[in-house]
Each structure stands twice: as C-alpha cells, then as structure tokens.
Amino acid sequence: MRWTLKSQPESKKIEALQNALQVDAITATLLLERGIETYDEAKKFFRPSLDDLHDPFLMKDMDKAVARIEKAMANQENILVFGDYDVDGTTSVALMASYLKTNYPLVYTYIPNRYDEGYGISYKGINFALENDFTLIIALDCGIKAVDKVAFAKEKGIDFIICDHHRPGAEVPDAVAVLDAKQDDCPYPYKELCGCGVGFKLIQALASKQGQTVDNLISYLDLVATAIGADIVPITGENRVLAYYGLQVINTNPRPGIKAILEQVNKTELTITDVVFVVAPRINAAGRMKHGNYAVTLLVEEEYENAQQYAAEIDDYNSDRREEDKRITEEALKQIVTNKEENNLTTVVYQEDWHKGVIGIVASRLTETYYRPTLVFTRSGDKLAASARSVRDFDIYNVLEACSEHIEQFGGHKYAAGLTLKEENYEAFKQAFEDEVSKTIDRSLLIPEIKIDAKIDLKDITPKFYRILKQFAPFGPENMTPIFMTENLTDTGYGKCVGEDKTHLRMTVKQGESNSIVGIGFGMGDKYGLISDKKVFKAVYSIDENEWQGHVSLQLKLRDIKGIDEEVNK
C-alpha cells in the first residue's frame, strides 16, 4: 500500500477557521481539505438544508420537459417511464412513475432486459411503446448517446424526454428535452447528480407548477439516497443534501419496499455505506439474475405485506448472485494465471458462459486482487459484452475512447463502464487496451493508495472529537471517511490474530503514556509480525464505535500498518 499524506492547509487558514468555528486544529484541517473555508460554508456542510437545493429550472430544457409532460396529461396520452436495470435506473423509474401516478393514471414503466436488449434505450422498448400507443417516453439514467434510437422513435411519432447524468457524445439526441448537467451548454450549477437525482429535479420542477415545494417531496428521497450511494457519485453539494435527508427517510419512515429489505438484514440505523452494501445489492440482484421489473415492483409497492413477499424473492436472487459471483471470480483468476498474465498492466478475461448480470461485480473483485484496469467479457447474443473497472485516479472511459475503432458501443464513467464488440475484434481490442493503458498510466497508480487526512496522536481521540467526526457524514466520494495516521505505537501485549481462520488482527495500542485503545484490522492477520514483541510501528485507520454487552467504546478501524522506518508520501 502507498500511504500518501494529503497536502496540509496553510497554518493561517487552519487558525482562522479554528477561531471562526471554535473547533480544534484537526477538525479545521479536515474541513479545509474538503474546500470549506468559512463559517457559512461550514454551517451548510454540517447542517444540510433543503433550501440549498438549486432551482430545477436552471437545468437546460427543464421548461420544455415540464411543458411536454403537462401537455401529455392534458391530452390523456400514455406515458412510458423507461430506465436502466441497475439501482440508479430502477430507483429513478420508481421515483418518476410513483410521483406522476399521484396526479395522473396513464403512466407505465419499462425496464430493458439485460440479456436481449442490453444497456439503455432499446429498439425493442420503442417498439413496445409503438404497439401500446405510447406517445411520450421519459428515459432515466440513460439516453444521452441514443441518437439513432431517439430519431427512430421521433419518426414513429414518439417523443422522448431524457434525464441522464452520463457524459454526452459529440451529438446529443433530438429529444423534446435533454436534462443532463454534463452538457457543455447546460448552466446548472451542480454537475454530479446521479440519474435518480436528475429525475428528482424533474419532479421538483413539476411539483413547483402545482404550488408544491421540496418539503412535499421528502418521502421520495429514500430512493434518491439509495441511488446516490449505489452509483458512487460525489457526496458534495446537492448530493450531500439529498443523501442526508434521504437517509433520514430510510431510518425513520422508508417506503414499504425498502422497509422489507431492512427487515431481512436486521439493521437499525443505516449509513450510506450500509445502503451500498446492504440495500443496493438486493435491488441490483433483480436486474442481474432475473429482470429489473422486480425491483421497480418492490419499490413502488404501497402494501407492506406484498412488499415483504417481493423482497423475499429478491433476496433469493441475491443469494444466487453471490454464488455466481464467487464461481466466476475463481474461474477468472485461474484464467489469468493459466495465460501467464499476472504481470500485465491490465486484466482482460473472457468466457462465453459467464453470467452477464455478474461480470461487473467480478471486474471489481479482480481489480481488488490485481489492482489494475480490468475488463470481464461474456457472450451477449452475437456480440461480446464487458464490464470495465478502473483504479483510483485513472480514467478508463478515456482509454475505451482511444480503442473505439475495435468497439461497437460503450458508455459509462471514469471508473466504471460497459461495452460491446464483435468477437473477431476481441484479440485486437485486448492488445489495444493493454497498449493504451501502458502508454498513459502512471505506474504508481497500480499500487493501492491510502490517502491520509491528518497525522494525529492517540490523545486527540476523544468522545467530543468523535461526535464532531460523525457530523461529517454522509461519507462518499470527495467526502470519504477521514483517515488518520499515528506513529510510535506499541501493542500492550494483547495483540492476536482472530476470526475463524485467524485472518483478522486485534490489538490494544498505546503511544507513550497515552491511554490504550483497541484496534481491529480485518484481513490483516498477516501483519501480526509487525506488532509482536513490543515492536514500534505506525498505523493508518479510521475511528468508529464498538458496542459490546451494552458498553460503547471508541476503536481504531485499521487500514494498514508499517514499520516505523517505512516511508510515507507527502
């Protein structure tokens, strides 16, 4: 692991913020690292307010989108709400459909089949609309690159409103309205909304025409928070506000579908991390293993007993997903070794019978193992389809763009993308991908990095300090859980490997004459030699609470340990 201590703010700025907020220097440092320099900015950060949400009509084409929906309702048109099969897509569809249905009955939903339609707007979906007399399709979390498909629909008399957050291509579809803040000519101040977030801005605009405010829409924020967590968008600006209030809804009065999921896992107070690892995989499992419609049905259900039944089915799909994920990961790792590709700068693997719904998860697992840009391919009809994952600070989307001569279709983000290509182009693409990464990647990025917010002493870890730290939540990209480093630590003699297979490390550490504190390092059993026999070491960790037999205490959640002489990047 590379340890990198973040560039520390100027001491004058730290002192000024300390005085303005009456906080300690560490808290002031953490805030400055997050771009918060004034009392007012800190107030907005610590006390997110729905009043801080932007006017939805600042988004390009929002007025056109609202006018077209109002016209559809006035003319009794059938409206089809179309979205992708992942968490962001299914929550977006549930959000839009359930909101529109509060005012208008002729609203239906459509999720493409992952296996015969693939990602995004499909001709099959447009033909479904045509056969069933739909004249307006609202596409969520997809559509920004569907130039030909939107043109085809227009020829057939079907209008599109696109609500997307992916990067546009050179040409934007000729839709009635294209809502995407990433368009160069869109003046909307916040560019990092997820698909469900863009959908929320549209219902916010529609609600304002009905004389409603955002306070009337709070019950929809459990869906938005779930999408924000699952889609790994920055938890800054509007996303922070939406996630903050969405978590409150999840923890106090979630919709029946989410409540039924939470009942299965016996969780009480959920964080964004819990949403990512507990709620999102279950919603995702429907689209991965069966059909995304199951997730939408669960999320729009109003009767709790029905929701429990749907959630039980989806939990079964999630169990199936876990089994497939484990099997395919093992096969992929074996393939890398067999092909003697452990020393490549990329991982590209293919097997035609791998489950298409699981290859994204497998790509993430392989990235964790080898820590390099990764593609996992499977067969999809007469093409090969892949999920791509990257390492921190390396843009895989740009690499795919550079290899586009070998690709049929691709889309996504900096760290995650999807693509299809013809089987005869696979080997040429695989080589081009390796060559392009070799040319463009800084080799240091191929070593996992821990970014350290601040160097502190154990005596700085107090209940008051932790209470302030908790208010930095919700955590996520651009506001990650603070990571600290402490030097000159020794184990008090109670350090040991724990767990069934002794893979975890538990210790009680001291620094000089400070009080001792427990540290737990999951998967760090092999580091025991660094702390045994009263060796002096340094550790990086986050701080959390441990509850045992009704007693709550602070503990270090260890991320890594080094000997005292090993270097830290500045």
N, C-alpha and C positions, 0 to 999 in steps of 0.2 A: 504494500500500500504506500502511495505517496501522501505524505502529510504536508499540507500547504496552509500556512497561517495567513489568513486574509490580510490584505493591506490595511493597517490600522489607521483610523481617522486622526487628524491633527489634534494635538492636546488642547489647543484653544477651543476647537469645536466641541470636544468632549466636555470641557469645563463649562462652556456656555450652556450646553443642553442640560448638564447636571444641575446648574443653578436654576434654569427655567422650569425644570420638572421636579426638582428636589429628589433626584434619584442618585444611585451610586454610579461610579465611572463605568462599570461593566455594562449596566443597563443602557447608559448613554451610548456606549460603543456599539452595542447590538442595534440600537435604533439608527445610528448614523450609517452603519453598514447596509441598512435597508432603505437608505435615502431619506430618512426622517430627520430633519434638522431644526424644526421649530416646535414651539408649544402646540400650535394649531394642527400641525401635521401629526404630532404625537397623539393629540386628542382624537383625530379622525381614525388613527390606527388602533388605538386602544378601545375606542367607543364607536364601532362602525354604526352608521346611521343610514336608514333607507332614504333619507333626504339627500344623501351624497350620490345617489344613482343619477345618471345623466338623463336628459330629456331624450326619449327614444326617437323623436323626430329629427334629431341631429344626424341620424344614420341616413345615408344616401338611399333614396327610393322608399323610405318608410311611408311617406304620404301616399305614394302610388299603391303600396301593398294594402294599406288600410282602406283606401277608396275601392280597390278591386274586391276585397272581402265584403265590404258593405254593399257593393253592387250585387255580388253573388247572393247575399242574404235577401236583399230587396227583390231579386228576380227568382227566388226559390230554386237556385242552382244547387246541384250536388257538389259538395266539396270533398276532395280526397286529400287526406293528410298522409304524406309519404316520408318515410325516414329510414335510415340505415339500421342494421340489425345489432349494432353494438349498444353499449349502455347509453352513450350520448344520443344516439339515434332513437332508441326506444323510449327513453325518458322524454325526448323532445316531442315525439308523436303523442305520447300520453298527455303531456302538458297541453299541447295545442288542441288536440281533439277534445279533451275534457273541458277546457275553457270555452271553446266555440259551442259545445253542446249545451252549455248553461243558457245560451241565448237562441240557439238555432239547431233544429233536429237533423238536418240533412248533411251530416258530417260522418265520414267513414275513414278507416285507417288502412294503410298498406305498408307492409314491411317486405322488401325483396327477399327471396330465398337465396341464402348464401351460396348454395351449390349450383343452381341452374341460372341464377341471374347475376350473382356477384355483387360487388360493392356499388352503391349509389343508384341513381336513376336508371331504370332499365326499359328497354322496348316492351318487354312483357308487361311491366307496370303501366306503361302508357296505353298499350292495347287493352288492358283490363279497364282502364278509365274510359276508353272509347266505347267498349262493349257495354258498359254500365252507365252511360250518359253522364259522365263527369265532365264538367267544363272548366273546372279550376283545380289545380294540384298545388298544394303548399308543400314544398320539399324542405326537409330539415336535416342539418348535419351532412348535406350532400348537395351536388348540383352545380357547383361553381365551375366545373370543367365540362358539363354535359351539353356542349354547344350543339352538336348534331341532334341529340335526343330532344332537346327543347325546341329546336327548329322543326323536327318531325311532328311533335305534339301541336305546335302552332299551325302547321299545315292542316291538321285534323280538327282544328277549332278548339283546342285545349290550351288554356292559359296556365303559366307557371309563375308562382312566387317562390323564389329561392332564399332560404335562410341558411347560410353556411358560414364557416369560420376558417376553412382551409385556404391556402394561397391560390389566387386566381392564375389561370394560364394567360397566354398572350391575348386571347379573345374571351370575352365574357358572354354567356348565353343571352339570347334575345328574349328574355323573360319580361313579364309585366313589371316585375320589381326584383332586384337582386340585392338582398341585405347581406353584406359581408364587409365588415370594417377593415379587412385587409386589402380592399381595393384601393389603388393609389389615389383615386379622386373622392374617396369617402372621408368626410370631415369628422366622423365620430371620434371622440377623444380617447376612448379605450379600445385597444385593438385585440385584446386577448380573451374575449368571450368564447366559451365553447358553443357547440351547436344549440344546446338547450338554452344557453344564455341568450343567444340571438332570438330564439323562439320566445323567450320571456320578454325581450324588448318589444316584440311584435304584439304580444297580448297586453303589455303595458300601454302601448300606443292605442290599441283597440279599446281598452278599458277607459282611457282618458276621454275618448269620444262619448262614452256612456256616463261621464261625470264621476268616474271612479278614480281612486288614487292607488298607489302601490300597496297601501295598507290593506286594500281589498283583495290583494293577490298573494298574501303571505303564505296561504295554505299550499301554493304551488311550489314553494321554494325547497321543499324536501326533494323534489325531482331535480331542481337546478343544482343543489348542493351535491347530490349523488353524481350527476354528470360532471361537475367541476372536478370532483375527486377522481372519478374513473378516467377522465380524459387527460389528466395530469397537466392542466393549464396553470399558469402562474396564479398564486393566491395573493394578488395585489389588486388595488383599485376596486372596481365594481365586483370582481370575482370574490374579493375578501368580504365585501358587504353581503353578497348573495349567499356565500358559503356560511358565514356567521349566522345569518337568520335562518338559512335552510337547516343547519344543524340543530338550532333551537326547535324547529318544527319536528325534525326526526326524533328528538329526545323528549318532546312533550306531547305532540299530537300528530303523529305521522299518518299518512293515508293508509287504509286497510292493508294494501299490498306490501308496503314496507314494514308495517307493524307485524304482519305474518312472518316475514323473513326474520325480523329481530327476535320474535318468539322462538324460532327454531334454534338460534345460536345463543340464547340466554345472555344477551348483552343489555346493559342498562344505559350508561352514559357513553354515547358514541362520539369519537373524534373523526376527522376527515380520514385518518389512516384506517380506522375501522370500516368506514364507508368503502374505501378502496379494497380492503382485503376480506370484508365480510359480506357487504350488501352487493357491491358491483359484480363479483364473480358469479353470484347466483342469477342476477339479471342477465348477465352475458351468456350464461350457460344455455339459456333457451335458444338464442341465435346460433350458438356454436354447435349444439348437439341435436336440435330439433328445428325450431323456427322462431324467429324474433316475435311473431304474433303472440306467443305465450307470455312473453314479458310484458307486452302492451296490455294484454287482457288482465294480467295481475295488477298492473299499475293504475288502471282506470276503474278497477272493481270497487264498488261502494259498499258491498255487504261483506262483513268480516269473515263469516263462515265460508263463503265462496273463495275469498282471498286465501284462507288457510289451505283449502284444497289445491288451488293453483300453486301456492308456494311449496307445497309438499311435492307436487310433480316436478317443479323447477329444481328442488333440492336433489331429486333423483338424477336429473340431467347433470347437475353439478358433480355428483359422485361419479357418473360415467365420464365426465370431462376430466376429472382428476386421474382416473385410471388410464385414459388415452394419453393424457399429457405425460404421465410417468413412462409409459411404454415407448412412446415416440422419442422422448428425450434420450432414453437409454439407447435406442437404435441409432439416433443421430450422432451421439457421442462415439459409438462404436464405428460408425462410418468415417468420422474424422480421423480416428486412429488408423483404421484399415487403409485409408487413402493417403496416409502419412502427411496430413495437412495441419498438424498441430502447430507448425511454425509459420504458417501463412499469416498475413496481416488481416485476412477476412475469413469468415466462416460462411460457406455456401454448400448446403446439403439438399438432396432431393430423393424422395421415394414416392412412387406414384400412388401408393395406397394409404399414405398418411392422411389423417382426418383434417380436412380443410379448416374446420372450426377450431382447431387446437394449435395450428402451426405458429400463430402469433405468440402464444404462451411459451411454446418450445423455443422460439427465437430468443425470447427473454431469458430463458433458462441457460441457453448456450452462451449468451452474452455474459451472464453471471460467471460461467465456468471459464471461458477463454478471454473474455473482456476485449472484444474487437467487433467491428461492424459485421452484422450477421443476417443471412437470408435463409429461410427454410421454405423449400418448394414442395408442392404436391401437384397431382394432376387435377385439372378442373375442366371437364368436357374435353375439347380437342386442344386445349392450351395448358400451360403450366402456370400456376398461381403461387405467389410467395408473400410472406410477411417479412418485413425488414425491421431490424432494431439496431440502434447505434450506441456508442459510448458517449459519455459526457463531453460536451463541447465540440462534437464532430457532427456536421450536418450531412446526414445520409441522403436527404432529399436532393441536395446538390449533386451528389455522386450519381444518383439514378438519372438525373437530368443529363449529366455528361455521358451516360451509357444509353441514352434513349433510342439510339439507332437500332438497338437489339430488342427493344421493349415494345409491346403492343399498347399498354396503358399503365399509368402509375399515378399515385397521389398520396398525400399524407403530410407529415410534419418533419421537423429537423431530426427527431429521434425515433420516429416510427412511421412506416409507410407500407403500402401494398402495391403489387404489380402483377401483370400477366405478360407472358411472352410465348412465342411458338417453340415447340420442343426442339426443333432443329437449330434454334438460336441459343439454346441453353449453355453449351460449352463456350461459345464466343462471348456471351454475356458474362459468364463466370470469370473468364480471363480478364475481360474489360473492367469488371468491378474490382478485381484484385489490383489491376494496374492503376486504376484511377485512385483508389484508396492509398496505394503505395506512393503515388505522386503527391498527394495532397495532405496526408495526415501527419501531424507532429507525433513522432514516436512516443513521446512521454504520455500522450493521451491513451496509450494502450496499457498503462499501468493504472489500476483503480486509484482514485484520488479521494482523500478525506479533506474537506475544506474546514479549517478550524476558525471559529468566530473570535475566540479570545483565549489568552493564556491566563489561568486563574489559580488561586491557591484553594486548598480544601476549606480553609476557614471562611472563604467567601460564600460557601454553600450553606445558606440559612433558610429557614421556613419562609421568611419575608421575601428573600430573593426568588425562591421558587414560586411564590404566589404571583410575583410580577412576571416571571417567565411564562407561566400558564396563560397570561393575558396576551402573549404574542400569538397564540393560536387564533384561528385555524392555520396549521402549517401546510406547506406545499411548495412547489417551485417558486423561487425568488423570495420565499419566506420559510426556509427549511427550519426544522427543529435546531436550536442553537447547539453547536458542538464546541466543547471546551478541551483544553489541554492542560494537564498538571504534571509538573516534573518532580523529581526527587521523592518518589513514592516507595514505600516498602509494604509488603504484606505482613500482617501481625502474626502470621503463623497458622492461620486458619484456611489459607488458600487450598483449593482442591478442585479436581475435575468432578463434575456432577452430571446427572441425567442417566437414563437407562444405559446408554452406550458411552458414557463419560466424555461426551463431545463438548460440553459446556464448562466454563470456568467461573468459579465463585471465589471471591476473596474479600478480606476485610483490610482496607488500606489506611495507612497513616502518612502524614507528611510532617516530619519533625515532631513537635509536641502537640500537633492538632488532634482534635477528636477523630476517632476512626469512623469510616463509612463503608458500607458494603458495596461491592461492585460485582455485576454479573455480565459475563461475556458469552453470548450464545454462539456456538460453533467455534469457540476459541480455546478448547481444551488443549490443543497442540502448543499453546503459548505458555503452558504451566512452567516450563523450564526458565522462562524469563523472570518469574517472580519467586521461585523457590529459594530456600536458604537465605532469606532476607536480602536478596539482590535488590539494588536500587534501579527503578525503571520509571518511564513516563507513560502516560495513558491519554488517549482521546476518548471522549464519552459525551453522552447527553445525560440529563438529570431527569429522573422520574420518581414516582412513588411506589413503594411496595407495601401491600396490605397483607398482614399475616395474623390470623387469630384476633381480628378486630383492631390490631395495632398498625398504624400507618407511619412509615418512616421514609426518608429520602434515600435514594440509592443511585449509584452510577450505572448507567447502561453503557457498558464498554463497547467501543468500536474497534480499537486496536491498541496494542502495547508495543513499545520499543525499548531496547536497552538505552541507558542514559546517554551513551555517546553517539547514537544514531541521529542522522541529520533531519531537520525539518525545513521544508522550502519556505521562503519568505515571499 
